[in-house]
Every structure is written in C-alpha cells, then in structure tokens.
C-alpha cells in the first residue's frame, strides 16, 4: 500500500459476540486498497480462515493491508460464541476503547472508529458508568460537552440532548446546552466537513415549533431568542422550524446540518433516509471518532447476515475528517 501522511484509523472491536468483527472484515475487503486501518482485539475471536495480519505497532498496518485485516492484539479472558455476550469479556471491551483513544491522543492513530458495544453488558459486568460511547469518550479525553452527529450523504443531524428521558429535555436545553451544541456543530462543519459558511437548521421542541406559544413556550423563551442572537453574530441559522416539515428533500437542500432537540427527533429522519449508510460522529473531541449507526445485533451475529455498509461508511468518514483536519492545520 502507498505511504500515507496520516497514521491509520484505529477500530475498537466492540462486543466480540456481536457483529463488529464480521463487519470489520467486510470493511477490510472493501477498503483495503484505499487507506490503512487496524482493529484492536483478540485474534482468537475470529472464525478460522479469516485473513488476519497481526501487528505490534499501528504504523505497520499500511504495510500489511493487502495480506489481511491488521489486528493489534488485545487478549480477552474467554473465547467468544457469536450472539452470546459474556460477563468475562466486558472489561476487555472497555480496555480496548481506552487503548484506541490513547493511540489517537498520542498521534499514533488518525481517528477512532468504534464497533458497537452492549451498554447493558458493560454496566452490569464492568462497572460502566456512562450512557454510551459518546459520554465515555468525552470523559477519557477531558471534554465536558460532546456532541453526537449522525451523518450521511442525504442528511446530517445533531440531537441537542441524547440519552435522557424526554421529560428532562426542556430543563437540559435551558442550561446553555443548546447554545454549546450549535456552536460546536458550526465549528465542526467547518473543520471536519469543509463547509465554508455552515447553514444550520434548528428544530423547535414542540409541535409546529410551538405555534406562537399555543403549543408550548420553549420556542418563545429559549430557542427563538438564541437563534436570533446567533444570527446577530453572523451565523447562518434557520429556525426554530417545525420538525415535521424540515426533513423532506427540498427542505434539506437549504441547510448543512439540523440541530434537533432530542434523540428521536434527530434519529428517526436519518434512519429512515439512510438506515444502512448513516455514521455516528462525535463532535467536540480532540480526536476524530466515528461509528456505524447500529448496535451489536446479537440476533444475527455469526450467521453471515451482517451488512458492513455502515462500518465501511464510518471508516471512510473517519479518514476524510482526519484529512480535513490536517488540511485545516488542526491535526
């Protein structure tokens, strides 16, 4: 493989009983001639016959991409049975994520692409104290406001609040959370996606964006004044917009990303438009992080049904963002 200016992308193996290993092999088959990456995990967890190239340093990944999926060995406690996560391997899953982040923070990996984890397994058996990957990665890197973006060719969406009950959303938005989310999104569109003047559509919280206060007051008291103030600073902000009319094709052409008020308001449209190709990107971290936009899929693990498309897109996006940051002088 040709020499590259950037180090390879690190893939954390996720729960080895899920589909993460399968889709990583599929991604290697599709991308092995495009750019270098490597998986951190246990070679013993792969089925016999899968071409692997064991490495002892990330820099060696590029040289062996043609021979097999590069694997930086991280031994787990017990073997794996597809579809059956085990408590004994939970700590290993967490350790691999920590190792991938350290490699990225040290400059030995250009980005981190995380295969899916089972949060319940980690909470129950590894003392995992976070709602998900996003919050854990932020804690590892000392960031207090990570922002989750789901991105595809059709749409980029950002939920201003993520893994909290819907009843808690209004209070969370009031705390300055929404403003930080919009500012981080705007900065990332410039640095990570090469958008010169980002246009951001901001959804309302209530039906019809509050209908002038008839259906809720959050738009009048918080969202509209914030949008006005950011427009006054020169930001290209649209909204607050009714969420039920901002995701059709003509509307999407008018903005570069949509900031939504809660999890499902953002994720339903992108999973409808790009279920297999959506990529989870964490904004606001000191390193690039992407992930497939799906879970462990224990029910189909080991059956050959897993589709690697989202992993392929996640790796491609990680590499593009890493190169975009380098071009912007941020890598």
C-alpha positions as CSV (number, residue, x, y, z in Angstrom):
1,X,0.0,0.0,0.0
2,X,1.2,3.5,-0.8
3,X,2.7,5.6,2.0
4,X,0.2,8.0,3.7
5,X,0.8,11.3,5.5
6,X,-1.6,10.3,8.3
7,X,-1.4,7.3,10.6
8,X,-4.0,4.6,10.2
9,X,-7.5,4.6,11.7
10,X,-7.9,2.5,14.9
11,X,-11.0,0.3,15.2
12,X,-12.1,-0.8,18.7
13,X,-13.6,-4.3,18.5
14,X,-16.8,-3.6,20.4
15,X,-18.5,-6.6,21.9
16,X,-16.8,-9.5,20.3
17,X,-20.1,-11.6,20.5
18,X,-21.8,-9.0,18.3
19,X,-21.4,-8.3,14.6
20,X,-18.5,-5.9,15.0
21,X,-15.8,-8.3,13.9
22,X,-17.8,-9.5,10.9
23,X,-18.5,-6.0,9.6
24,X,-14.8,-5.0,10.1
25,X,-13.7,-7.9,8.0
26,X,-16.2,-6.8,5.3
27,X,-14.9,-3.3,5.5
28,X,-11.3,-4.5,5.1
29,X,-12.4,-6.4,2.0
30,X,-14.0,-3.3,0.6
31,X,-11.4,-0.7,1.6
32,X,-8.0,-2.4,1.9
33,X,-6.6,-0.6,-1.2
34,X,-8.0,2.9,-0.1
35,X,-6.3,3.7,3.2
36,X,-4.9,2.0,6.3
37,X,-6.7,0.9,9.4
38,X,-6.4,-1.7,12.1
39,X,-8.6,-3.4,14.6
40,X,-7.7,-3.7,18.3
41,X,-9.0,-7.1,19.6
42,X,-8.3,-10.7,20.1
43,X,-7.4,-12.7,17.0
44,X,-8.9,-15.8,18.7
45,X,-12.3,-14.3,18.4
46,X,-12.3,-14.5,14.6
47,X,-13.6,-17.6,12.8
48,X,-10.9,-19.9,11.3
49,X,-10.0,-18.9,7.7
50,X,-10.4,-15.1,8.2
51,X,-7.3,-13.4,6.8
52,X,-5.6,-11.6,9.6
53,X,-2.3,-9.7,9.8
54,X,-1.1,-9.4,13.4
55,X,0.9,-6.2,14.1
56,X,2.7,-4.9,17.2
57,X,2.5,-1.2,16.3
58,X,-0.1,0.9,14.4
59,X,2.5,2.1,11.9
60,X,2.8,-1.4,10.5
61,X,-0.9,-1.5,9.4
62,X,-0.3,0.1,6.0
63,X,2.3,-2.4,5.0
64,X,0.1,-5.5,5.6
65,X,-3.3,-4.3,4.4
66,X,-3.1,-6.5,1.3
67,X,-2.3,-9.6,3.4
68,X,-5.1,-9.5,5.9
69,X,-7.1,-7.3,8.3
70,X,-4.4,-5.7,10.5
71,X,-5.0,-6.7,14.2
72,X,-3.3,-5.1,17.1
73,X,-3.6,-7.9,19.7
74,X,-5.5,-7.3,22.8
75,X,-6.2,-10.6,24.6
76,X,-9.6,-11.2,26.2
77,X,-10.3,-13.6,29.1
78,X,-12.5,-16.2,27.4
79,X,-13.5,-17.4,23.9
80,X,-16.5,-16.0,22.1
81,X,-19.7,-17.6,21.0
82,X,-21.5,-15.3,18.4
83,X,-24.7,-13.8,19.8
84,X,-23.9,-14.7,23.4
85,X,-22.1,-11.9,25.2
86,X,-20.2,-12.9,28.3
87,X,-19.5,-11.1,31.6
88,X,-15.9,-12.3,31.5
89,X,-15.1,-10.2,28.4
90,X,-16.8,-7.0,29.5
91,X,-13.7,-5.4,31.0
92,X,-11.8,-6.3,27.8
93,X,-14.3,-4.3,25.7
94,X,-13.7,-1.2,27.9
95,X,-9.9,-1.6,27.8
96,X,-9.9,-1.7,24.0
97,X,-11.8,1.6,23.8
98,X,-9.4,3.1,26.3
99,X,-6.4,1.8,24.2
100,X,-7.8,3.2,21.0
101,X,-8.4,6.6,22.5
102,X,-4.8,6.7,23.8
103,X,-3.4,5.9,20.4
104,X,-5.4,8.7,18.9
105,X,-4.5,11.2,21.6
106,X,-0.8,10.2,21.2
107,X,-1.0,10.7,17.4
108,X,-0.4,7.0,16.5
109,X,-3.9,6.7,15.1
110,X,-5.5,9.3,12.9
111,X,-9.0,8.5,14.2
112,X,-11.0,6.1,16.2
113,X,-13.8,4.1,14.7
114,X,-15.8,2.2,17.4
115,X,-17.6,-1.1,16.7
116,X,-20.9,-1.5,18.6
117,X,-21.0,-2.2,22.3
118,X,-23.7,-3.6,24.6
119,X,-24.1,-0.9,27.2
120,X,-26.1,-3.3,29.4
121,X,-23.3,-5.8,29.4
122,X,-20.8,-3.2,30.3
123,X,-22.9,-1.6,33.0
124,X,-23.8,-5.0,34.6
125,X,-20.3,-6.6,34.4
126,X,-17.7,-3.9,34.0
127,X,-18.9,-1.0,36.2
128,X,-19.5,1.1,33.1
129,X,-20.9,4.4,34.4
130,X,-21.8,6.1,31.1
131,X,-25.0,6.1,29.0
132,X,-23.0,5.3,25.9
133,X,-19.8,5.5,23.8
134,X,-20.1,9.3,23.3
135,X,-20.1,10.1,27.0
136,X,-17.3,7.6,27.8
137,X,-15.0,9.0,25.0
138,X,-15.6,12.5,26.3
139,X,-14.6,11.5,29.8
140,X,-11.4,9.8,28.5
141,X,-10.4,13.0,26.7
142,X,-11.5,15.5,29.3
143,X,-14.3,17.0,27.2
144,X,-17.4,18.2,29.1
145,X,-19.7,18.7,26.1
146,X,-19.5,16.0,23.4
147,X,-21.9,16.4,20.5
148,X,-23.3,13.4,18.6
149,X,-23.9,13.8,14.9
150,X,-25.5,11.3,12.6
151,X,-24.3,11.9,9.1
152,X,-25.0,10.5,5.6
153,X,-25.0,11.9,2.1
154,X,-28.6,12.8,2.5
155,X,-28.7,14.4,5.9
156,X,-26.6,15.4,8.9
157,X,-28.5,15.6,12.2
158,X,-27.4,16.6,15.8
159,X,-29.6,15.8,18.8
160,X,-29.0,18.6,21.4
161,X,-29.9,16.1,24.1
162,X,-29.1,12.4,23.8
163,X,-29.6,9.7,26.3
164,X,-32.1,11.3,28.7
165,X,-35.8,10.9,29.3
166,X,-38.0,13.1,27.1
167,X,-39.4,14.7,30.2
168,X,-36.0,16.0,31.1
169,X,-35.3,17.7,27.7
170,X,-36.6,21.2,28.4
171,X,-34.5,21.6,31.6
172,X,-31.4,20.3,29.8
173,X,-31.9,22.8,27.0
174,X,-32.2,25.7,29.4
175,X,-28.8,25.1,30.9
176,X,-26.8,26.5,28.0
177,X,-26.7,23.1,26.4
178,X,-28.4,24.1,23.2
179,X,-26.1,27.0,22.5
180,X,-23.0,24.9,23.1
181,X,-24.3,22.2,20.8
182,X,-25.0,24.7,18.0
183,X,-21.6,26.3,18.3
184,X,-19.7,23.0,18.3
185,X,-21.7,21.8,15.3
186,X,-20.9,25.0,13.4
187,X,-17.2,24.7,14.1
188,X,-17.1,21.0,13.2
189,X,-18.9,21.6,9.9
190,X,-16.0,24.0,9.0
191,X,-13.1,21.9,10.3
192,X,-14.3,18.3,9.7
193,X,-16.6,18.7,6.7
194,X,-15.0,21.6,4.9
195,X,-18.2,23.7,4.8
196,X,-17.1,27.3,4.4
197,X,-20.2,29.0,5.9
198,X,-22.3,26.4,7.6
199,X,-26.1,26.7,7.4
200,X,-27.7,25.1,10.5
201,X,-31.4,24.4,10.8
202,X,-32.7,24.4,14.4
203,X,-35.8,22.4,15.1
204,X,-38.5,23.5,17.5
205,X,-39.2,21.4,20.6
206,X,-43.0,21.4,20.4
207,X,-45.4,20.6,17.5
208,X,-45.4,23.4,14.9
209,X,-42.4,24.9,16.7
210,X,-44.8,26.0,19.5
211,X,-47.4,27.6,17.2
212,X,-46.6,31.1,18.7
213,X,-46.9,29.8,22.2
214,X,-50.2,27.9,21.9
215,X,-48.4,24.5,21.9
216,X,-45.5,25.3,24.2
217,X,-43.3,28.1,25.3
218,X,-39.8,26.8,24.9
219,X,-39.5,28.3,21.4
220,X,-40.5,31.8,22.7
221,X,-38.5,31.8,25.8
222,X,-35.3,30.0,24.7
223,X,-34.9,28.7,21.1
224,X,-36.0,31.7,19.1
225,X,-34.0,34.3,21.2
226,X,-30.9,32.1,20.9
227,X,-31.3,31.7,17.1
228,X,-31.8,35.5,16.8
229,X,-28.6,36.1,18.9
230,X,-26.5,33.7,16.9
231,X,-27.8,35.2,13.6
232,X,-26.8,38.6,15.0
233,X,-23.2,37.2,15.4
234,X,-23.2,36.3,11.7
235,X,-24.1,32.6,11.9
236,X,-26.4,31.2,9.2
237,X,-29.1,29.9,11.5
238,X,-32.6,28.8,10.3
239,X,-35.4,28.4,12.8
240,X,-36.8,27.3,15.1
241,X,-38.5,25.2,12.4
242,X,-41.4,22.7,12.8
243,X,-39.7,19.3,12.9
244,X,-42.4,17.7,10.8
245,X,-41.6,19.8,7.7
246,X,-37.8,20.2,7.8
247,X,-36.7,16.9,6.5
248,X,-38.2,16.5,3.1
249,X,-35.9,16.7,0.1
250,X,-36.4,20.4,-0.8
251,X,-36.1,21.5,2.9
252,X,-32.8,19.5,3.3
253,X,-31.3,21.4,0.4
254,X,-31.4,24.6,2.5
255,X,-29.0,23.6,5.3
256,X,-25.8,21.6,6.0
257,X,-26.9,20.2,9.4
258,X,-30.0,20.1,11.5
259,X,-29.9,20.5,15.3
260,X,-32.8,18.8,16.9
261,X,-34.0,19.0,20.5
262,X,-34.0,15.3,21.5
263,X,-32.8,11.9,20.4
264,X,-35.7,10.5,18.3
265,X,-36.4,13.8,16.7
266,X,-33.0,13.6,15.1
267,X,-32.6,9.9,14.6
268,X,-35.9,9.0,13.0
269,X,-35.4,11.0,9.8
270,X,-31.8,9.9,9.2
271,X,-32.5,6.3,9.9
272,X,-35.5,6.5,7.5
273,X,-33.3,8.1,4.8
274,X,-30.0,6.2,5.3
275,X,-30.5,3.3,7.6
276,X,-27.6,1.3,6.2
277,X,-25.3,4.2,5.5
278,X,-25.6,6.5,8.5
279,X,-22.5,7.2,10.5
280,X,-22.3,8.3,14.1
281,X,-19.7,11.1,14.5
282,X,-18.7,12.6,17.9
283,X,-18.0,16.3,17.6
284,X,-16.0,18.4,20.0
285,X,-13.4,15.7,20.9
286,X,-9.7,16.3,20.4
287,X,-9.6,13.3,18.1
288,X,-11.8,12.0,15.3
289,X,-14.4,9.4,16.3
290,X,-16.9,7.7,14.1
291,X,-19.0,4.6,14.5
292,X,-21.6,2.6,12.5
293,X,-25.1,3.8,13.2
294,X,-26.4,0.5,14.6
295,X,-26.0,-1.9,17.5
296,X,-24.4,-5.2,18.3
297,X,-27.1,-7.2,16.5
298,X,-26.6,-10.3,18.7
299,X,-29.6,-12.0,17.0
300,X,-27.7,-12.2,13.6
301,X,-24.1,-12.4,14.8
302,X,-22.3,-15.3,13.2
303,X,-25.0,-16.0,10.7
304,X,-23.4,-14.2,7.7
305,X,-26.3,-11.7,7.5
306,X,-24.5,-8.7,8.9
307,X,-24.2,-5.8,6.4
308,X,-20.8,-4.0,6.6
309,X,-22.1,-0.9,4.8
310,X,-22.3,1.4,7.8
311,X,-18.8,0.3,9.0
312,X,-17.5,1.0,5.6
313,X,-19.0,4.5,5.6
314,X,-17.8,5.1,9.2
315,X,-14.2,4.3,8.3
316,X,-14.4,6.4,5.1
317,X,-15.8,9.3,7.1
318,X,-13.1,8.9,9.8
319,X,-10.4,9.1,7.2
320,X,-12.0,12.1,5.4
321,X,-12.4,14.0,8.6
322,X,-8.8,13.3,9.7
323,X,-7.6,14.6,6.3
324,X,-9.9,17.6,6.5
325,X,-8.5,18.5,10.0
326,X,-4.9,18.1,8.6
327,X,-5.7,20.4,5.7
328,X,-7.1,22.9,8.2
329,X,-4.0,22.7,10.3
330,X,-5.8,21.0,13.2
331,X,-4.1,17.6,13.1
